[in-house]
Amino acid sequence: MNEKAAVGEKAAVDYVKDGMVVGLGTGSTVYYTIVKIGEMIKEGMKVQGVATSVQTEKLAEEQGIPLLTLDKVESIDVAIDGADEIDHHFYAIKGGGGALLREKIIARASNKFVVVADSKKVVQKLGSFPLPVEVVPFGVRKTESYIQRFGCQTVLRMKGDTPYITDNGNYIIDCTFDVIANPKQLEKDLNNITGVVENGLFIDMVKDVITINGDKQAILLDKLE
Ligand SMILES: O=C[C@H](O)[C@H](O)[C@H](O)COP(=O)(O)O
């Protein structure tokens, strides 16, 4: 079994229980969680999902997972999602697939937020992966210049010849830092810029991380406090 399948399926089996409302993340790792939840439902388990993207909505529907909108649920028992990078303090970069805003809203609304990450995603320091920042289209070049003041190189994400558009109608600026020295501060600083909607740093949100150890087993990562 590949690493993404191993961590993705373990999350479904270990965290999703009968009667739960589950936040369904976006991407190629949590794909396996969603497919597994679909199988569990076919075997008789009652689970409802809240999707973090249009892409996940489609996948969940294909797998027979009943969906609720966030405003219809009282609480989300657990949200499960992938990450682009995660460190040993469980700080994460997300948004490589452009879904960071809805992912963060759903992670915050959840009683427990679990990340599924193959071994390549676990890093000592965040920053090798360009940090996605969702911005409103109006005045994007000005917003980009304010972001650059934090010491990064920026690229407006494109899809073909036109800017990539998120599910919320916004743009993404990908920001390359050599190393993110203080992720906690940077998360706040970026969100203070007028024009920034949200950034892909997930700080003090992740409860558990499922990854792969040296013996190729899916395990829970130890957290450094
Ligand atoms: O916007 C996308 C999400 O944050 C994904 O969870 C993240 O990019 C990881 O995706 P994948 O599991 O495909 O590497």
The ligand as a Gaussian input file, in Angstrom:
#p B3LYP/6-31G(d) Opt

LIG

0 1
 O       -5.335000      23.024000      -0.665000
 C       -5.005000      21.873000      -0.488000
 C       -4.809000      21.256000       0.817000
 O       -4.287000      22.081000       1.805000
 C       -4.161000      19.887000       0.824000
 O       -4.568000      19.284000       2.007000
 C       -2.662000      19.889000       0.776000
 O       -2.238000      20.605000      -0.363000
 C       -2.088000      18.478000       0.735000
 O       -2.525000      17.825000      -0.400000
 P       -1.969000      16.410000      -0.831000
 O       -2.453000      15.426000       0.170000
 O       -2.535000      16.201000      -2.205000
 O       -0.471000      16.498000      -0.874000

